[in-house]
Amino acid sequence: MIKKQNTKRKLPKNIRERNGKYTYRYYIPTTVIEDGVEKKISKETESPRFDTLQEAKDFGTLLEARKLQKGLPSGYNITVSSWGKVWIEEYKLEREPTGNTIKSRQYGLKMINEKFGGFLISEVTPSAYQ
């Protein structure tokens, strides 16, 4: 009995090959409203097509590094209220929400700031906000 060899090459995680070109697949967090309820989901997106596997891997590495850089500024040495101000501005730029959505987010931040506004982000623990 002769075994059939698998000619398909194993590619790194999130890399896809089509017609000799390579793409990097990644997920973008997004929000949808279903039946009046806001749900957070991820939307799959592909990079441009690259000629080599290494170019697609490099694109993925740069993308992941950019995600990390967009994290909390100054290594957690920021108060919750300051972070809220930065977050709402970034949210407006990235999502382009309607006026009511912005009001809703600002109301949520107001409630958070009443309890934790003066704390550093690193000081707020899951048990504290539970």
N, CA, C and O atoms as CSV, one atom per row, in Angstrom:
chain,resi,resn,atom,element,x,y,z
A,1,MET,N,N,0.832,-1.178,0.000
A,1,MET,CA,C,0.000,0.000,0.000
A,1,MET,C,C,0.879,1.244,0.000
A,1,MET,O,O,1.748,1.397,0.859
A,2,ILE,N,N,0.659,2.107,-0.936
A,2,ILE,CA,C,1.455,3.328,-1.060
A,2,ILE,C,C,0.666,4.483,-0.450
A,2,ILE,O,O,-0.501,4.703,-0.772
A,3,LYS,N,N,1.344,5.219,0.448
A,3,LYS,CA,C,0.709,6.378,1.076
A,3,LYS,C,C,0.788,7.576,0.151
A,3,LYS,O,O,1.810,7.828,-0.486
A,4,LYS,N,N,-0.297,8.296,0.094
A,4,LYS,CA,C,-0.329,9.512,-0.709
A,4,LYS,C,C,0.335,10.633,0.090
A,4,LYS,O,O,-0.038,10.894,1.233
A,5,GLN,N,N,1.307,11.283,-0.510
A,5,GLN,CA,C,2.004,12.359,0.179
A,5,GLN,C,C,1.181,13.630,0.125
A,5,GLN,O,O,0.569,13.959,-0.891
A,6,ASN,N,N,1.184,14.333,1.239
A,6,ASN,CA,C,0.487,15.616,1.310
A,6,ASN,C,C,1.429,16.678,0.756
A,6,ASN,O,O,2.449,16.994,1.367
A,7,THR,N,N,1.082,17.221,-0.394
A,7,THR,CA,C,1.947,18.215,-1.027
A,7,THR,C,C,1.668,19.624,-0.523
A,7,THR,O,O,2.392,20.561,-0.860
A,8,LYS,N,N,0.639,19.775,0.267
A,8,LYS,CA,C,0.297,21.081,0.802
A,8,LYS,C,C,1.324,21.481,1.864
A,8,LYS,O,O,1.582,20.727,2.802
A,9,ARG,N,N,1.901,22.661,1.711
A,9,ARG,CA,C,2.898,23.149,2.649
A,9,ARG,C,C,2.206,23.777,3.856
A,9,ARG,O,O,1.232,24.515,3.709
A,10,LYS,N,N,2.715,23.480,5.040
A,10,LYS,CA,C,2.147,24.056,6.261
A,10,LYS,C,C,2.636,25.490,6.383
A,10,LYS,O,O,3.837,25.758,6.410
A,11,LEU,N,N,1.677,26.402,6.455
A,11,LEU,CA,C,1.993,27.826,6.552
A,11,LEU,C,C,1.893,28.299,7.993
A,11,LEU,O,O,1.184,27.691,8.795
A,12,PRO,N,N,2.593,29.374,8.332
A,12,PRO,CA,C,2.488,29.933,9.685
A,12,PRO,C,C,1.053,30.405,9.968
A,12,PRO,O,O,0.245,30.582,9.056
A,13,LYS,N,N,0.774,30.596,11.225
A,13,LYS,CA,C,-0.543,31.031,11.664
A,13,LYS,C,C,-0.922,32.347,10.971
A,13,LYS,O,O,-0.091,33.245,10.838
A,14,ASN,N,N,-2.171,32.451,10.535
A,14,ASN,CA,C,-2.752,33.638,9.907
A,14,ASN,C,C,-2.213,33.957,8.516
A,14,ASN,O,O,-2.538,35.009,7.965
A,15,ILE,N,N,-1.411,33.088,7.942
A,15,ILE,CA,C,-0.904,33.300,6.579
A,15,ILE,C,C,-1.714,32.422,5.636
A,15,ILE,O,O,-1.961,31.250,5.923
A,16,ARG,N,N,-2.123,32.991,4.518
A,16,ARG,CA,C,-2.887,32.258,3.515
A,16,ARG,C,C,-2.200,32.416,2.163
A,16,ARG,O,O,-1.714,33.492,1.816
A,17,GLU,N,N,-2.170,31.315,1.404
A,17,GLU,CA,C,-1.588,31.351,0.064
A,17,GLU,C,C,-2.692,31.153,-0.962
A,17,GLU,O,O,-3.515,30.245,-0.845
A,18,ARG,N,N,-2.696,32.019,-1.970
A,18,ARG,CA,C,-3.631,31.904,-3.087
A,18,ARG,C,C,-2.908,32.291,-4.366
A,18,ARG,O,O,-2.350,33.382,-4.482
A,19,ASN,N,N,-2.931,31.388,-5.302
A,19,ASN,CA,C,-2.327,31.640,-6.617
A,19,ASN,C,C,-0.885,32.137,-6.529
A,19,ASN,O,O,-0.488,33.033,-7.275
A,20,GLY,N,N,-0.115,31.565,-5.632
A,20,GLY,CA,C,1.293,31.922,-5.501
A,20,GLY,C,C,1.551,33.220,-4.757
A,20,GLY,O,O,2.703,33.643,-4.656
A,21,LYS,N,N,0.520,33.865,-4.234
A,21,LYS,CA,C,0.661,35.105,-3.468
A,21,LYS,C,C,0.263,34.824,-2.026
A,21,LYS,O,O,-0.516,33.909,-1.760
A,22,TYR,N,N,0.794,35.604,-1.103
A,22,TYR,CA,C,0.567,35.383,0.319
A,22,TYR,C,C,-0.134,36.598,0.940
A,22,TYR,O,O,0.147,37.742,0.585
A,23,THR,N,N,-1.042,36.323,1.865
A,23,THR,CA,C,-1.711,37.385,2.613
A,23,THR,C,C,-1.660,37.042,4.095
A,23,THR,O,O,-1.522,35.880,4.476
A,24,TYR,N,N,-1.774,38.071,4.916
A,24,TYR,CA,C,-1.837,37.908,6.357
A,24,TYR,C,C,-3.273,38.211,6.783
A,24,TYR,O,O,-3.793,39.287,6.485
A,25,ARG,N,N,-3.912,37.277,7.472
A,25,ARG,CA,C,-5.283,37.468,7.954
A,25,ARG,C,C,-5.242,37.930,9.401
A,25,ARG,O,O,-4.506,37.381,10.221
A,26,TYR,N,N,-6.041,38.945,9.704
A,26,TYR,CA,C,-6.102,39.466,11.063
A,26,TYR,C,C,-7.522,39.900,11.372
A,26,TYR,O,O,-8.371,39.978,10.484
A,27,TYR,N,N,-7.769,40.180,12.636
A,27,TYR,CA,C,-9.110,40.506,13.092
A,27,TYR,C,C,-9.160,41.918,13.657
A,27,TYR,O,O,-8.261,42.351,14.378
A,28,ILE,N,N,-10.220,42.617,13.315
A,28,ILE,CA,C,-10.437,43.977,13.790
A,28,ILE,C,C,-11.652,43.950,14.715
A,28,ILE,O,O,-12.723,43.497,14.310
A,29,PRO,N,N,-11.499,44.432,15.961
A,29,PRO,CA,C,-12.672,44.462,16.835
A,29,PRO,C,C,-13.680,45.492,16.335
A,29,PRO,O,O,-13.297,46.588,15.928
A,30,THR,N,N,-14.946,45.150,16.364
A,30,THR,CA,C,-15.989,46.061,15.919
A,30,THR,C,C,-17.244,45.826,16.749
A,30,THR,O,O,-17.340,44.840,17.480
A,31,THR,N,N,-18.189,46.726,16.631
A,31,THR,CA,C,-19.427,46.633,17.377
A,31,THR,C,C,-20.594,46.621,16.400
A,31,THR,O,O,-20.628,47.414,15.460
A,32,VAL,N,N,-21.539,45.731,16.618
A,32,VAL,CA,C,-22.761,45.696,15.812
A,32,VAL,C,C,-23.958,45.767,16.750
A,32,VAL,O,O,-23.867,45.415,17.927
A,33,ILE,N,N,-25.072,46.224,16.212
A,33,ILE,CA,C,-26.289,46.296,17.010
A,33,ILE,C,C,-27.286,45.325,16.404
A,33,ILE,O,O,-27.697,45.472,15.253
A,34,GLU,N,N,-27.674,44.321,17.205
A,34,GLU,CA,C,-28.652,43.322,16.793
A,34,GLU,C,C,-29.823,43.373,17.748
A,34,GLU,O,O,-29.653,43.197,18.955
A,35,ASP,N,N,-31.004,43.610,17.221
A,35,ASP,CA,C,-32.231,43.688,18.027
A,35,ASP,C,C,-32.103,44.708,19.150
A,35,ASP,O,O,-32.589,44.481,20.258
A,36,GLY,N,N,-31.455,45.824,18.867
A,36,GLY,CA,C,-31.292,46.880,19.851
A,36,GLY,C,C,-30.236,46.620,20.895
A,36,GLY,O,O,-30.078,47.416,21.821
A,37,VAL,N,N,-29.493,45.506,20.769
A,37,VAL,CA,C,-28.448,45.161,21.735
A,37,VAL,C,C,-27.094,45.297,21.050
A,37,VAL,O,O,-26.888,44.786,19.949
A,38,GLU,N,N,-26.182,45.985,21.709
A,38,GLU,CA,C,-24.839,46.182,21.167
A,38,GLU,C,C,-23.984,44.967,21.462
A,38,GLU,O,O,-23.877,44.541,22.612
A,39,LYS,N,N,-23.368,44.402,20.414
A,39,LYS,CA,C,-22.494,43.243,20.582
A,39,LYS,C,C,-21.111,43.562,20.027
A,39,LYS,O,O,-20.974,44.227,19.000
A,40,LYS,N,N,-20.105,43.080,20.720
A,40,LYS,CA,C,-18.734,43.233,20.247
A,40,LYS,C,C,-18.362,41.984,19.472
A,40,LYS,O,O,-18.523,40.869,19.967
A,41,ILE,N,N,-17.863,42.167,18.258
A,41,ILE,CA,C,-17.447,41.059,17.415
A,41,ILE,C,C,-16.102,41.389,16.799
A,41,ILE,O,O,-15.597,42.501,16.955
A,42,SER,N,N,-15.524,40.432,16.105
A,42,SER,CA,C,-14.285,40.653,15.370
A,42,SER,C,C,-14.555,40.428,13.895
A,42,SER,O,O,-15.264,39.495,13.516
A,43,LYS,N,N,-13.987,41.284,13.071
A,43,LYS,CA,C,-14.158,41.179,11.635
A,43,LYS,C,C,-12.828,40.738,11.028
A,43,LYS,O,O,-11.794,41.366,11.255
A,44,GLU,N,N,-12.865,39.650,10.253
A,44,GLU,CA,C,-11.644,39.148,9.637
A,44,GLU,C,C,-11.282,40.007,8.431
A,44,GLU,O,O,-12.145,40.332,7.615
A,45,THR,N,N,-10.022,40.368,8.318
A,45,THR,CA,C,-9.528,41.206,7.231
A,45,THR,C,C,-8.235,40.605,6.705
A,45,THR,O,O,-7.501,39.953,7.448
A,46,GLU,N,N,-7.959,40.820,5.443
A,46,GLU,CA,C,-6.718,40.334,4.841
A,46,GLU,C,C,-5.841,41.492,4.421
A,46,GLU,O,O,-6.325,42.562,4.049
A,47,SER,N,N,-4.544,41.258,4.487
A,47,SER,CA,C,-3.567,42.240,4.039
A,47,SER,C,C,-3.547,42.270,2.517
A,47,SER,O,O,-4.200,41.453,1.868
A,48,PRO,N,N,-2.799,43.209,1.951
A,48,PRO,CA,C,-2.572,43.138,0.504
A,48,PRO,C,C,-1.809,41.859,0.175
A,48,PRO,O,O,-1.239,41.234,1.069
A,49,ARG,N,N,-1.792,41.475,-1.062
A,49,ARG,CA,C,-1.071,40.257,-1.466
A,49,ARG,C,C,0.416,40.548,-1.623
A,49,ARG,O,O,0.821,41.572,-2.173
A,50,PHE,N,N,1.220,39.602,-1.115
A,50,PHE,CA,C,2.672,39.724,-1.185
A,50,PHE,C,C,3.236,38.593,-2.039
A,50,PHE,O,O,2.643,37.520,-2.141
A,51,ASP,N,N,4.385,38.850,-2.647
A,51,ASP,CA,C,5.019,37.848,-3.511
A,51,ASP,C,C,5.676,36.734,-2.716
A,51,ASP,O,O,5.735,35.594,-3.177
A,52,THR,N,N,6.178,37.058,-1.505
A,52,THR,CA,C,6.882,36.041,-0.722
A,52,THR,C,C,6.222,35.830,0.632
A,52,THR,O,O,5.526,36.700,1.156
A,53,LEU,N,N,6.460,34.664,1.171
A,53,LEU,CA,C,5.951,34.319,2.491
A,53,LEU,C,C,6.532,35.249,3.551
A,53,LEU,O,O,5.823,35.669,4.465
A,54,GLN,N,N,7.808,35.569,3.433
A,54,GLN,CA,C,8.468,36.413,4.421
A,54,GLN,C,C,7.847,37.809,4.477
A,54,GLN,O,O,7.725,38.384,5.558
A,55,GLU,N,N,7.456,38.356,3.336
A,55,GLU,CA,C,6.825,39.685,3.332
A,55,GLU,C,C,5.494,39.657,4.086
A,55,GLU,O,O,5.178,40.590,4.825
A,56,ALA,N,N,4.721,38.598,3.902
A,56,ALA,CA,C,3.449,38.470,4.625
A,56,ALA,C,C,3.694,38.329,6.127
A,56,ALA,O,O,2.970,38.920,6.929
A,57,LYS,N,N,4.709,37.552,6.515
A,57,LYS,CA,C,5.042,37.397,7.930
A,57,LYS,C,C,5.480,38.733,8.530
A,57,LYS,O,O,5.087,39.077,9.645
A,58,ASP,N,N,6.289,39.477,7.792
A,58,ASP,CA,C,6.749,40.783,8.271
A,58,ASP,C,C,5.577,41.752,8.454
A,58,ASP,O,O,5.533,42.504,9.428
A,59,PHE,N,N,4.636,41.727,7.517
A,59,PHE,CA,C,3.450,42.567,7.637
A,59,PHE,C,C,2.695,42.221,8.918
A,59,PHE,O,O,2.268,43.115,9.648
A,60,GLY,N,N,2.530,40.933,9.191
A,60,GLY,CA,C,1.845,40.492,10.399
A,60,GLY,C,C,2.559,40.936,11.659
A,60,GLY,O,O,1.919,41.349,12.625
A,61,THR,N,N,3.877,40.854,11.656
A,61,THR,CA,C,4.665,41.283,12.811
A,61,THR,C,C,4.497,42.780,13.049
A,61,THR,O,O,4.320,43.212,14.188
A,62,LEU,N,N,4.553,43.572,11.980
A,62,LEU,CA,C,4.361,45.022,12.114
A,62,LEU,C,C,2.958,45.361,12.604
A,62,LEU,O,O,2.776,46.270,13.414
A,63,LEU,N,N,1.985,44.634,12.113
A,63,LEU,CA,C,0.605,44.872,12.524
A,63,LEU,C,C,0.421,44.576,14.012
A,63,LEU,O,O,-0.212,45.353,14.727
A,64,GLU,N,N,0.967,43.468,14.473
A,64,GLU,CA,C,0.857,43.113,15.890
A,64,GLU,C,C,1.606,44.131,16.761
A,64,GLU,O,O,1.135,44.480,17.843
A,65,ALA,N,N,2.753,44.602,16.303
A,65,ALA,CA,C,3.508,45.609,17.059
A,65,ALA,C,C,2.709,46.912,17.153
A,65,ALA,O,O,2.694,47.563,18.198
A,66,ARG,N,N,2.053,47.282,16.067
A,66,ARG,CA,C,1.240,48.499,16.066
A,66,ARG,C,C,0.075,48.371,17.053
A,66,ARG,O,O,-0.278,49.338,17.728
A,67,LYS,N,N,-0.518,47.181,17.134
A,67,LYS,CA,C,-1.602,46.952,18.095
A,67,LYS,C,C,-1.093,47.145,19.520
A,67,LYS,O,O,-1.770,47.753,20.350
A,68,LEU,N,N,0.101,46.626,19.799
A,68,LEU,CA,C,0.670,46.765,21.139
A,68,LEU,C,C,0.978,48.219,21.468
A,68,LEU,O,O,0.773,48.657,22.600
A,69,GLN,N,N,1.470,48.974,20.483
A,69,GLN,CA,C,1.793,50.375,20.709
A,69,GLN,C,C,0.556,51.207,21.004
A,69,GLN,O,O,0.634,52.207,21.716
A,70,LYS,N,N,-0.583,50.801,20.461
A,70,LYS,CA,C,-1.815,51.545,20.700
A,70,LYS,C,C,-2.393,51.255,22.076
A,70,LYS,O,O,-3.429,51.808,22.445
A,71,GLY,N,N,-1.736,50.400,22.829
A,71,GLY,CA,C,-2.209,50.067,24.173
A,71,GLY,C,C,-2.163,51.277,25.087
A,71,GLY,O,O,-2.188,52.417,24.624
A,72,LEU,N,N,-2.098,51.033,26.350
A,72,LEU,CA,C,-2.118,52.115,27.315
A,72,LEU,C,C,-0.867,52.972,27.227
A,72,LEU,O,O,0.239,52.433,27.199
A,73,PRO,N,N,-1.009,54.285,27.182
A,73,PRO,CA,C,0.156,55.166,27.113
A,73,PRO,C,C,0.962,55.155,28.405
A,73,PRO,O,O,0.408,54.930,29.482
A,74,SER,N,N,2.223,55.389,28.308
A,74,SER,CA,C,3.132,55.569,29.442
A,74,SER,C,C,3.142,54.394,30.410
A,74,SER,O,O,3.306,54.604,31.611
A,75,GLY,N,N,2.977,53.197,29.942
A,75,GLY,CA,C,3.104,52.029,30.807
A,75,GLY,C,C,2.234,52.062,32.041
A,75,GLY,O,O,2.726,51.797,33.138
A,76,TYR,N,N,0.966,52.375,31.906
A,76,TYR,CA,C,-0.012,52.356,32.987
A,76,TYR,C,C,0.114,53.518,33.968
A,76,TYR,O,O,-0.633,53.548,34.946
A,77,ASN,N,N,0.999,54.457,33.765
A,77,ASN,CA,C,1.119,55.594,34.685
A,77,ASN,C,C,0.200,56.711,34.234
A,77,ASN,O,O,0.648,57.814,33.923
A,78,ILE,N,N,-1.086,56.414,34.202
A,78,ILE,CA,C,-2.083,57.384,33.770
A,78,ILE,C,C,-3.335,57.132,34.610
A,78,ILE,O,O,-3.655,55.990,34.941
A,79,THR,N,N,-4.028,58.203,34.945
A,79,THR,CA,C,-5.240,58.036,35.740
A,79,THR,C,C,-6.383,57.550,34.852
A,79,THR,O,O,-6.347,57.680,33.628
A,80,VAL,N,N,-7.374,56.999,35.493
A,80,VAL,CA,C,-8.539,56.493,34.765
A,80,VAL,C,C,-9.229,57.624,34.020
A,80,VAL,O,O,-9.635,57.438,32.873
A,81,SER,N,N,-9.373,58.795,34.640
A,81,SER,CA,C,-10.048,59.911,33.972
A,81,SER,C,C,-9.253,60.403,32.757
A,81,SER,O,O,-9.844,60.740,31.732
A,82,SER,N,N,-7.926,60.445,32.861
A,82,SER,CA,C,-7.099,60.858,31.722
A,82,SER,C,C,-7.188,59.841,30.594
A,82,SER,O,O,-7.274,60.197,29.419
A,83,TRP,N,N,-7.166,58.582,30.971
A,83,TRP,CA,C,-7.297,57.530,29.965
A,83,TRP,C,C,-8.646,57.632,29.256
A,83,TRP,O,O,-8.721,57.446,28.042
A,84,GLY,N,N,-9.710,57.926,30.002
A,84,GLY,CA,C,-11.043,58.063,29.422
A,84,GLY,C,C,-11.097,59.147,28.365
A,84,GLY,O,O,-11.738,58.981,27.327
A,85,LYS,N,N,-10.420,60.264,28.631
A,85,LYS,CA,C,-10.388,61.360,27.655
A,85,LYS,C,C,-9.671,60.934,26.380
A,85,LYS,O,O,-10.132,61.221,25.275
A,86,VAL,N,N,-8.552,60.254,26.537
A,86,VAL,CA,C,-7.808,59.760,25.373
A,86,VAL,C,C,-8.633,58.726,24.619
A,86,VAL,O,O,-8.707,58.751,23.391
A,87,TRP,N,N,-9.253,57.815,25.369
A,87,TRP,CA,C,-10.032,56.748,24.746
A,87,TRP,C,C,-11.196,57.288,23.924
A,87,TRP,O,O,-11.417,56.833,22.801
A,88,ILE,N,N,-11.944,58.251,24.463
A,88,ILE,CA,C,-13.122,58.756,23.751
A,88,ILE,C,C,-12.719,59.444,22.447
A,88,ILE,O,O,-13.432,59.345,21.448
A,89,GLU,N,N,-11.586,60.137,22.452
A,89,GLU,CA,C,-11.118,60.788,21.220
A,89,GLU,C,C,-10.692,59.746,20.185
A,89,GLU,O,O,-11.010,59.878,19.003
A,90,GLU,N,N,-9.973,58.712,20.628
A,90,GLU,CA,C,-9.581,57.630,19.715
A,90,GLU,C,C,-10.812,56.912,19.182
A,90,GLU,O,O,-10.872,56.557,18.005
A,91,TYR,N,N,-11.785,56.703,20.049
A,91,TYR,CA,C,-13.025,56.026,19.658
A,91,TYR,C,C,-13.750,56.815,18.561
A,91,TYR,O,O,-14.243,56.238,17.592
A,92,LYS,N,N,-13.807,58.125,18.726
A,92,LYS,CA,C,-14.466,58.971,17.725
A,92,LYS,C,C,-13.756,58.882,16.375
A,92,LYS,O,O,-14.403,58.818,15.329
A,93,LEU,N,N,-12.424,58.879,16.406
A,93,LEU,CA,C,-11.662,58.822,15.155
A,93,LEU,C,C,-11.784,57.469,14.465
A,93,LEU,O,O,-11.952,57.405,13.247
A,94,GLU,N,N,-11.701,56.395,15.232
A,94,GLU,CA,C,-11.701,55.060,14.643
A,94,GLU,C,C,-13.074,54.610,14.188
A,94,GLU,O,O,-13.205,54.039,13.106
A,95,ARG,N,N,-14.090,54.851,14.979
A,95,ARG,CA,C,-15.419,54.292,14.708
A,95,ARG,C,C,-16.380,55.258,14.030
A,95,ARG,O,O,-17.343,54.827,13.396
A,96,GLU,N,N,-16.132,56.563,14.155
A,96,GLU,CA,C,-17.031,57.585,13.641
A,96,GLU,C,C,-18.478,57.333,14.071
A,96,GLU,O,O,-19.360,57.195,13.223
A,97,PRO,N,N,-18.728,57.272,15.390
A,97,PRO,CA,C,-20.067,56.953,15.886
A,97,PRO,C,C,-21.028,58.135,15.747
A,97,PRO,O,O,-20.605,59.266,15.508
A,98,THR,N,N,-22.316,57.859,15.898
A,98,THR,CA,C,-23.326,58.911,15.860
A,98,THR,C,C,-23.300,59.681,17.175
A,98,THR,O,O,-22.648,59.274,18.137
A,99,GLY,N,N,-24.020,60.801,17.200
A,99,GLY,CA,C,-24.050,61.646,18.391
A,99,GLY,C,C,-24.571,60.936,19.620
A,99,GLY,O,O,-24.037,61.118,20.714
A,100,ASN,N,N,-25.623,60.114,19.456
A,100,ASN,CA,C,-26.177,59.397,20.605
A,100,ASN,C,C,-25.205,58.365,21.149
A,100,ASN,O,O,-25.151,58.148,22.360
A,101,THR,N,N,-24.436,57.727,20.278
A,101,THR,CA,C,-23.447,56.753,20.731
A,101,THR,C,C,-22.367,57.456,21.549
A,101,THR,O,O,-21.939,56.945,22.584
A,102,ILE,N,N,-21.936,58.605,21.095
A,102,ILE,CA,C,-20.920,59.372,21.835
A,102,ILE,C,C,-21.459,59.759,23.208
A,102,ILE,O,O,-20.755,59.635,24.210
A,103,LYS,N,N,-22.702,60.228,23.258
A,103,LYS,CA,C,-23.308,60.597,24.542
A,103,LYS,C,C,-23.358,59.398,25.480
A,103,LYS,O,O,-23.085,59.525,26.674
A,104,SER,N,N,-23.706,58.239,24.939
A,104,SER,CA,C,-23.769,57.022,25.741
A,104,SER,C,C,-22.403,56.661,26.306
A,104,SER,O,O,-22.286,56.320,27.483
A,105,ARG,N,N,-21.372,56.734,25.473
A,105,ARG,CA,C,-20.013,56.420,25.922
A,105,ARG,C,C,-19.547,57.427,26.973
A,105,ARG,O,O,-18.921,57.050,27.963
A,106,GLN,N,N,-19.852,58.706,26.756
A,106,GLN,CA,C,-19.452,59.725,27.721
A,106,GLN,C,C,-20.161,59.519,29.066
A,106,GLN,O,O,-19.567,59.742,30.121
A,107,TYR,N,N,-21.425,59.096,29.028
A,107,TYR,CA,C,-22.149,58.807,30.255
A,107,TYR,C,C,-21.488,57.638,30.998
A,107,TYR,O,O,-21.322,57.682,32.217
A,108,GLY,N,N,-21.118,56.600,30.253
A,108,GLY,CA,C,-20.429,55.463,30.858
A,108,GLY,C,C,-19.114,55.870,31.506
A,108,GLY,O,O,-18.791,55.427,32.608
A,109,LEU,N,N,-18.357,56.721,30.812
A,109,LEU,CA,C,-17.093,57.211,31.369
A,109,LEU,C,C,-17.332,58.056,32.625
A,109,LEU,O,O,-16.551,58.007,33.575
A,110,LYS,N,N,-18.412,58.825,32.615
A,110,LYS,CA,C,-18.741,59.643,33.795
A,110,LYS,C,C,-18.969,58.748,35.009
A,110,LYS,O,O,-18.488,59.053,36.100
A,111,MET,N,N,-19.695,57.652,34.831
A,111,MET,CA,C,-19.960,56.712,35.924
A,111,MET,C,C,-18.658,56.074,36.421
A,111,MET,O,O,-18.459,55.910,37.625
A,112,ILE,N,N,-17.781,55.718,35.490
A,112,ILE,CA,C,-16.492,55.131,35.861
A,112,ILE,C,C,-15.649,56.153,36.612
A,112,ILE,O,O,-15.018,55.821,37.616
A,113,ASN,N,N,-15.635,57.399,36.128
A,113,ASN,CA,C,-14.817,58.443,36.750
A,113,ASN,C,C,-15.282,58.784,38.158
A,113,ASN,O,O,-14.467,59.170,38.997
A,114,GLU,N,N,-16.593,58.648,38.436
A,114,GLU,CA,C,-17.084,58.923,39.787
A,114,GLU,C,C,-16.453,57.981,40.812
A,114,GLU,O,O,-16.188,58.384,41.945
A,115,LYS,N,N,-16.216,56.744,40.423
A,115,LYS,CA,C,-15.648,55.747,41.346
A,115,LYS,C,C,-14.123,55.658,41.262
A,115,LYS,O,O,-13.441,55.522,42.278
A,116,PHE,N,N,-13.600,55.736,40.037
A,116,PHE,CA,C,-12.171,55.430,39.841
A,116,PHE,C,C,-11.373,56.550,39.175
A,116,PHE,O,O,-10.197,56.344,38.876
A,117,GLY,N,N,-11.944,57.705,38.932
A,117,GLY,CA,C,-11.303,58.763,38.159
A,117,GLY,C,C,-9.911,59.161,38.632
A,117,GLY,O,O,-9.037,59.432,37.809
A,118,GLY,N,N,-9.692,59.201,39.945
A,118,GLY,CA,C,-8.404,59.622,40.477
A,118,GLY,C,C,-7.378,58.513,40.607
A,118,GLY,O,O,-6.215,58.787,40.902
A,119,PHE,N,N,-7.777,57.273,40.395
A,119,PHE,CA,C,-6.866,56.139,40.513
A,119,PHE,C,C,-6.013,55.999,39.262
A,119,PHE,O,O,-6.434,56.368,38.166
A,120,LEU,N,N,-4.803,55.460,39.437
A,120,LEU,CA,C,-4.009,55.049,38.280
A,120,LEU,C,C,-4.637,53.780,37.713
A,120,LEU,O,O,-5.216,52.985,38.453
A,121,ILE,N,N,-4.524,53.596,36.419
A,121,ILE,CA,C,-5.109,52.400,35.803
A,121,ILE,C,C,-4.536,51.138,36.419
A,121,ILE,O,O,-5.254,50.155,36.605
A,122,SER,N,N,-3.248,51.155,36.737
A,122,SER,CA,C,-2.623,49.967,37.304
A,122,SER,C,C,-3.163,49.633,38.695
A,122,SER,O,O,-3.008,48.502,39.158
A,123,GLU,N,N,-3.794,50.597,39.366
A,123,GLU,CA,C,-4.330,50.363,40.705
A,123,GLU,C,C,-5.738,49.755,40.683
A,123,GLU,O,O,-6.191,49.216,41.693
A,124,VAL,N,N,-6.421,49.836,39.560
A,124,VAL,CA,C,-7.784,49.316,39.463
A,124,VAL,C,C,-7.716,47.823,39.167
A,124,VAL,O,O,-7.176,47.403,38.143
A,125,THR,N,N,-8.265,47.039,40.066
A,125,THR,CA,C,-8.234,45.577,39.923
A,125,THR,C,C,-9.623,45.072,39.543
A,125,THR,O,O,-10.611,45.776,39.752
A,126,PRO,N,N,-9.712,43.879,38.996
A,126,PRO,CA,C,-11.030,43.314,38.679
A,126,PRO,C,C,-11.953,43.256,39.891
A,126,PRO,O,O,-13.147,43.528,39.772
A,127,SER,N,N,-11.416,42.906,41.048
A,127,SER,CA,C,-12.270,42.828,42.239
A,127,SER,C,C,-12.783,44.219,42.644
A,127,SER,O,O,-13.872,44.332,43.207
A,128,ALA,N,N,-12.017,45.263,42.365
A,128,ALA,CA,C,-12.452,46.622,42.710
A,128,ALA,C,C,-13.637,47.052,41.866
A,128,ALA,O,O,-14.572,47.651,42.397
A,129,TYR,N,N,-13.632,46.773,40.588
A,129,TYR,CA,C,-14.750,47.222,39.776
A,129,TYR,C,C,-15.899,46.221,39.758
A,129,TYR,O,O,-16.966,46.536,39.230
A,130,GLN,N,N,-15.721,45.033,40.313
A,130,GLN,CA,C,-16.847,44.117,40.443
A,130,GLN,C,C,-17.770,44.642,41.512
A,130,GLN,O,O,-18.797,44.027,41.797
